[in-house]
């Protein structure tokens, strides 16, 4: 069984990015998990993080198979490296998709309570 994601979404509604931290080994965990992928610990409270990051990898979606995203193409989905040691997932917005690069500095923002990433 997975982790309860409610604390994550509650933080998003406050305009805050929160990820789990394993109390046994101090690893940061994202997406929400029931146990630490590093040590197997199960005490994983959610804690706010700064919200800065660097694009690790990304894809530009030109044809969406998700009905809610049809008509928004092209859009960028990316994994973002956080300085706290985790990797977060989300859309990169605020610039043309062709301007997104690996290594680009980004900052989390919230649109409709969802985290999105804008160039820093």
Residue frames as a rotation matrix with the C-alpha (Angstrom) as fourth column:
UNK 1
0.583 0.813 0.000 0.00
0.813 -0.583 0.000 0.00
0.000 0.000 -1.000 0.00
UNK 2
-0.132 -0.628 0.767 1.26
0.619 -0.657 -0.431 3.50
0.774 0.418 0.475 -0.87
UNK 3
-0.838 -0.247 -0.486 1.71
0.534 -0.548 -0.643 6.53
-0.107 -0.799 0.592 1.30
UNK 4
0.321 0.918 -0.234 -1.17
0.859 -0.386 -0.336 8.84
-0.399 -0.093 -0.912 2.17
UNK 5
-0.436 -0.560 0.705 -0.68
0.837 -0.539 0.089 11.75
0.330 0.629 0.704 -0.27
UNK 6
0.600 0.798 0.048 -3.01
0.727 -0.570 0.382 14.12
0.332 -0.195 -0.923 1.64
UNK 7
0.441 -0.462 -0.769 -0.17
0.469 -0.612 0.636 16.04
-0.765 -0.642 -0.054 3.39
UNK 8
-0.636 -0.670 0.383 1.43
0.652 -0.201 0.731 16.63
-0.413 0.715 0.564 -0.02
UNK 9
-0.272 0.621 0.735 -1.79
0.757 -0.333 0.562 18.07
0.594 0.710 -0.379 -1.51
UNK 10
0.701 0.475 -0.532 -2.55
0.711 -0.531 0.461 20.10
-0.063 -0.702 -0.710 1.63
UNK 11
-0.086 -0.821 -0.564 0.87
0.483 -0.529 0.698 21.74
-0.872 -0.212 0.442 1.32
UNK 12
-0.714 -0.146 0.685 0.25
0.699 -0.206 0.685 22.43
0.041 0.968 0.249 -2.39
UNK 13
0.303 0.911 0.280 -3.02
0.815 -0.400 0.419 24.18
0.493 0.102 -0.864 -1.52
UNK 14
0.694 -0.148 -0.705 -0.97
0.463 -0.657 0.594 26.42
-0.551 -0.739 -0.388 0.82
UNK 15
0.917 -0.397 -0.040 1.44
-0.268 -0.538 -0.800 27.17
0.297 0.744 -0.599 -2.05
UNK 16
0.194 -0.841 0.505 4.18
-0.901 0.051 0.431 25.04
-0.388 -0.538 -0.748 -0.52
UNK 17
0.342 -0.178 -0.923 6.13
-0.498 0.799 -0.339 22.10
0.797 0.575 0.184 -1.92
UNK 18
0.210 -0.232 0.950 6.48
-0.919 0.285 0.273 19.37
-0.334 -0.930 -0.153 0.71
UNK 19
0.203 -0.203 -0.958 8.30
-0.500 0.820 -0.280 16.07
0.842 0.536 0.065 0.31
UNK 20
0.979 0.177 -0.104 8.92
-0.022 0.593 0.805 13.19
0.204 -0.786 0.584 2.65
UNK 21
0.002 -0.981 0.195 12.06
-0.802 -0.118 -0.585 12.81
0.597 -0.155 -0.787 4.74
UNK 22
0.466 0.077 -0.881 13.05
0.236 0.949 0.208 9.44
0.853 -0.305 0.424 6.17
UNK 23
0.742 -0.157 0.652 13.73
-0.631 -0.491 0.601 9.84
0.226 -0.857 -0.463 9.88
UNK 24
0.858 -0.429 0.283 15.98
0.227 0.810 0.541 6.74
-0.461 -0.400 0.792 9.85
UNK 25
0.059 -0.897 0.437 18.47
0.918 0.221 0.330 7.76
-0.393 0.382 0.836 7.12
UNK 26
-0.111 -0.021 -0.994 17.51
0.098 -0.995 0.010 11.38
-0.989 -0.096 0.113 6.28
UNK 27
-0.848 -0.135 0.513 16.80
0.502 0.107 0.858 10.54
-0.170 0.985 -0.023 2.60
UNK 28
-0.459 0.723 -0.516 14.28
-0.594 -0.682 -0.427 12.75
-0.661 0.111 0.742 0.81
UNK 29
-0.734 0.293 0.613 11.50
0.488 0.856 0.174 10.83
-0.474 0.427 -0.770 -0.93
UNK 30
-0.062 0.745 -0.664 9.26
-0.573 -0.572 -0.587 11.98
-0.817 0.344 0.463 -3.79
UNK 31
-0.204 0.948 0.243 6.70
-0.465 -0.312 0.828 10.90
0.861 0.056 0.505 -5.06
UNK 32
0.066 0.251 0.966 4.94
-0.998 0.022 0.063 9.94
-0.006 -0.968 0.252 -1.80
UNK 33
-0.186 -0.237 -0.953 5.93
-0.305 0.936 -0.173 6.45
0.934 0.258 -0.247 -0.65
UNK 34
0.845 0.534 0.026 5.07
-0.239 0.333 0.912 4.13
0.478 -0.777 0.409 2.22
UNK 35
0.749 -0.658 -0.079 8.72
0.416 0.373 0.829 3.22
-0.516 -0.654 0.553 2.82
UNK 36
0.429 -0.701 -0.569 12.11
-0.620 -0.687 0.379 4.72
-0.657 0.190 -0.730 2.15
UNK 37
0.960 -0.081 -0.270 13.69
-0.177 0.573 -0.800 3.38
0.219 0.816 0.536 -1.05
UNK 38
0.105 -0.991 0.077 17.15
-0.669 -0.128 -0.732 3.74
0.736 0.025 -0.677 0.52
UNK 39
-0.795 -0.527 0.301 16.75
-0.544 0.398 -0.739 2.01
0.270 -0.751 -0.603 3.90
UNK 40
-0.494 0.679 -0.543 13.17
0.381 0.731 0.566 0.69
0.781 0.073 -0.620 4.08
UNK 41
-0.939 0.129 -0.319 12.24
0.255 -0.363 -0.896 3.02
-0.231 -0.923 0.307 6.94
UNK 42
-0.309 0.917 0.253 8.54
0.842 0.139 0.522 3.75
0.443 0.374 -0.815 7.36
UNK 43
0.302 0.349 -0.887 8.58
0.704 -0.709 -0.039 7.02
-0.642 -0.613 -0.460 9.33
UNK 44
-0.587 -0.447 0.675 8.39
0.808 -0.363 0.463 9.51
0.038 0.818 0.574 6.44
UNK 45
0.163 0.669 -0.726 6.92
0.590 -0.655 -0.472 12.84
-0.791 -0.351 -0.501 7.52
UNK 46
0.376 0.039 0.926 6.28
0.843 -0.430 -0.325 15.50
0.385 0.902 -0.194 4.90
UNK 47
0.069 -0.418 -0.906 8.43
0.625 -0.690 0.366 18.62
-0.778 -0.591 0.214 5.21
UNK 48
0.946 0.263 -0.191 8.46
0.045 -0.688 -0.724 21.84
-0.322 0.676 -0.663 3.18
UNK 49
-0.001 -0.950 0.312 11.37
0.893 0.140 0.428 22.37
-0.450 0.279 0.848 0.79
UNK 50
-0.488 -0.366 -0.792 12.71
0.221 -0.930 0.293 25.56
-0.844 -0.032 0.535 -0.77
UNK 51
0.575 0.816 0.062 11.17
0.235 -0.092 -0.968 25.22
-0.784 0.570 -0.245 -4.21
UNK 52
0.263 -0.563 -0.784 14.27
-0.899 -0.437 0.012 25.82
-0.349 0.702 -0.621 -6.34
UNK 53
0.463 -0.142 0.875 15.47
0.128 0.987 0.092 23.15
-0.877 0.069 0.476 -8.71
UNK 54
-0.400 -0.626 -0.669 17.33
-0.736 -0.216 0.642 22.20
-0.546 0.750 -0.374 -11.86
UNK 55
0.665 0.641 -0.383 15.83
-0.737 0.480 -0.476 20.35
-0.121 0.598 0.792 -14.83
UNK 56
-0.135 -0.664 0.736 17.29
-0.396 0.717 0.574 16.83
-0.908 -0.213 -0.360 -14.80
UNK 57
-0.935 -0.032 0.353 15.47
0.299 0.464 0.834 15.54
-0.190 0.886 -0.424 -17.88
UNK 58
-0.280 0.873 -0.399 12.32
-0.387 -0.483 -0.785 16.45
-0.879 -0.065 0.473 -19.79
UNK 59
-0.661 0.176 0.729 10.07
0.702 0.489 0.518 15.63
-0.265 0.855 -0.446 -22.70
UNK 60
-0.738 0.499 -0.453 7.96
-0.564 -0.825 0.010 17.85
-0.369 0.263 0.891 -24.90
UNK 61
-0.454 0.690 0.563 4.47
0.510 0.720 -0.471 16.45
-0.731 0.073 -0.679 -25.40
UNK 62
-0.912 0.110 -0.395 3.10
-0.375 -0.610 0.698 17.26
-0.164 0.784 0.598 -28.84
UNK 63
-0.236 0.855 -0.462 0.18
-0.472 0.315 0.823 14.83
0.850 0.412 0.329 -28.76
UNK 64
-0.705 0.001 0.709 -1.49
-0.702 0.133 -0.699 14.11
-0.095 -0.991 -0.093 -25.45
UNK 65
-0.564 0.520 -0.642 -3.39
0.084 0.809 0.581 10.93
0.821 0.274 -0.500 -24.78
UNK 66
-0.689 0.336 -0.643 -4.74
0.687 0.020 -0.726 12.36
-0.231 -0.942 -0.245 -21.52
UNK 67
0.068 0.814 0.577 -8.12
0.912 -0.285 0.295 14.00
0.404 0.506 -0.762 -22.22
UNK 68
0.726 0.251 -0.641 -7.58
0.580 -0.724 0.374 16.80
-0.370 -0.643 -0.671 -19.66
UNK 69
-0.063 -0.863 -0.501 -4.37
0.164 -0.505 0.848 17.86
-0.984 -0.029 0.173 -21.44
UNK 70
-0.210 0.038 0.977 -5.61
0.964 0.176 0.201 17.74
-0.164 0.984 -0.073 -25.02
UNK 71
0.675 0.421 0.605 -5.46
0.593 -0.798 -0.106 21.16
0.439 0.430 -0.789 -26.61
UNK 72
0.891 -0.415 -0.181 -2.59
-0.139 -0.631 0.764 22.31
-0.431 -0.656 -0.620 -24.35
UNK 73
0.353 -0.795 0.493 0.10
0.782 0.540 0.310 20.85
-0.513 0.276 0.813 -26.59
UNK 74
0.136 -0.677 -0.723 2.95
0.303 0.723 -0.620 21.33
0.943 -0.135 0.304 -26.83
UNK 75
0.767 0.016 0.641 3.84
-0.570 -0.441 0.693 21.18
0.294 -0.897 -0.329 -23.14
UNK 76
-0.182 -0.950 -0.255 6.87
-0.461 0.312 -0.831 20.09
0.868 -0.033 -0.495 -21.14
UNK 77
0.956 0.292 0.035 6.99
-0.178 0.482 0.858 17.38
0.234 -0.826 0.513 -18.46
UNK 78
0.114 -0.992 0.050 10.20
-0.395 -0.091 -0.914 17.21
0.911 0.084 -0.403 -16.45
UNK 79
0.622 -0.164 -0.766 12.04
0.732 0.470 0.494 15.67
0.279 -0.867 0.412 -13.53
UNK 80
0.535 -0.352 0.768 13.51
-0.295 -0.930 -0.220 18.43
0.791 -0.109 -0.602 -11.37
UNK 81
-0.071 -0.646 -0.760 16.50
0.742 0.475 -0.473 17.90
0.667 -0.598 0.445 -9.07
UNK 82
0.847 0.368 0.383 15.94
-0.013 -0.707 0.707 19.64
0.531 -0.604 -0.594 -5.73
UNK 83
-0.072 -0.943 0.326 18.90
-0.541 -0.238 -0.807 20.78
0.838 -0.235 -0.493 -3.61
UNK 84
0.195 0.220 0.956 17.39
-0.967 0.206 0.150 18.86
-0.164 -0.954 0.253 -0.69
UNK 85
-0.707 -0.638 0.304 18.27
-0.574 0.769 0.280 15.64
-0.413 0.024 -0.911 -2.51
UNK 86
-0.111 0.724 0.681 15.01
0.315 0.676 -0.666 14.53
-0.943 0.140 -0.303 -4.11
UNK 87
-0.997 -0.062 0.047 13.74
0.061 -0.242 0.968 14.64
-0.048 0.968 0.245 -7.66
UNK 88
-0.277 0.946 -0.171 10.28
-0.021 -0.184 -0.983 16.13
-0.961 -0.269 0.070 -8.27
UNK 89
-0.661 0.166 0.732 8.03
0.736 0.334 0.589 15.77
-0.147 0.928 -0.343 -11.31
UNK 90
0.137 0.818 -0.559 5.94
0.431 -0.557 -0.710 18.39
-0.892 -0.144 -0.429 -13.05
UNK 91
0.610 0.183 0.771 5.30
0.786 -0.257 -0.562 20.70
0.096 0.949 -0.301 -15.98
UNK 92
-0.547 -0.707 -0.447 7.70
0.637 -0.699 0.325 23.45
-0.542 -0.107 0.833 -16.98
UNK 93
0.483 0.777 0.403 5.73
0.876 -0.427 -0.224 26.58
-0.002 0.461 -0.887 -17.86
UNK 94
0.709 -0.102 -0.697 6.46
0.181 -0.930 0.320 30.23
-0.681 -0.353 -0.641 -18.51
UNK 95
-0.248 -0.746 -0.618 8.68
-0.638 -0.354 0.684 29.77
-0.729 0.563 -0.388 -21.55
UNK 96
0.436 0.381 -0.815 8.38
-0.884 0.351 -0.309 28.16
0.169 0.855 0.490 -24.98
UNK 97
0.921 -0.026 0.389 8.97
-0.113 0.937 0.330 24.38
-0.373 -0.348 0.860 -24.80
UNK 98
0.723 -0.672 0.157 11.96
0.481 0.327 -0.813 24.63
0.496 0.664 0.560 -27.14
UNK 99
0.258 -0.632 0.731 13.74
-0.508 -0.732 -0.453 26.91
0.821 -0.255 -0.510 -24.60
UNK 100
0.816 0.039 0.576 13.71
-0.540 0.403 0.739 24.26
-0.203 -0.914 0.350 -21.84
UNK 101
0.215 -0.822 -0.528 17.12
-0.507 0.368 -0.779 22.63
0.835 0.435 -0.337 -21.37
UNK 102
0.627 -0.207 -0.751 18.73
0.639 0.688 0.344 20.07
0.446 -0.695 0.564 -19.09
UNK 103
-0.423 -0.813 -0.400 20.42
0.892 -0.297 -0.340 22.07
0.158 -0.501 0.851 -16.34
UNK 104
-0.298 0.397 0.868 17.92
0.097 -0.892 0.441 24.95
0.950 0.215 0.227 -16.51
UNK 105
-0.969 -0.004 -0.249 17.25
0.247 -0.123 -0.961 26.56
-0.027 -0.992 0.120 -13.14
UNK 106
-0.283 0.946 0.159 13.57
0.151 -0.120 0.981 26.57
0.947 0.302 -0.109 -12.20
UNK 107
-0.947 0.115 0.299 11.35
-0.320 -0.290 -0.902 27.59
-0.017 -0.950 0.311 -9.30
UNK 108
-0.653 0.754 -0.079 8.12
0.748 0.657 0.091 25.95
0.120 0.000 -0.993 -8.19
UNK 109
-0.790 0.607 0.083 4.86
-0.612 -0.789 -0.054 27.86
0.033 -0.093 0.995 -8.54
UNK 110
-0.726 0.602 0.333 1.32
0.376 0.753 -0.541 26.62
-0.576 -0.267 -0.772 -8.12
UNK 111
-0.725 0.596 -0.346 -1.50
-0.660 -0.456 0.597 26.69
0.198 0.661 0.724 -10.66
UNK 112
0.300 0.928 -0.223 -4.84
-0.692 0.372 0.618 25.31
0.656 -0.032 0.754 -9.51
UNK 113
0.621 -0.116 0.775 -3.05
-0.714 0.325 0.621 23.80
-0.324 -0.939 0.119 -6.49
UNK 114
0.898 -0.382 0.218 -0.67
0.434 0.849 -0.300 21.85
-0.071 0.365 0.928 -8.76
UNK 115
0.265 -0.868 -0.421 3.09
-0.002 -0.437 0.900 22.41
-0.964 -0.237 -0.118 -8.63
UNK 116
0.871 -0.156 0.466 4.55
0.477 0.036 -0.878 23.69
0.120 0.987 0.106 -11.90
UNK 117
0.127 -0.937 -0.324 8.06
0.717 -0.139 0.683 24.88
-0.686 -0.319 0.654 -12.62
UNK 118
0.983 0.141 0.117 9.02
0.183 -0.746 -0.640 28.25
-0.003 0.650 -0.760 -14.12
UNK 119
0.195 -0.961 0.197 12.45
0.639 -0.028 -0.769 29.41
0.745 0.275 0.608 -15.26
UNK 120
0.450 -0.114 -0.886 14.27
0.829 -0.315 0.462 31.02
-0.331 -0.942 -0.047 -12.33
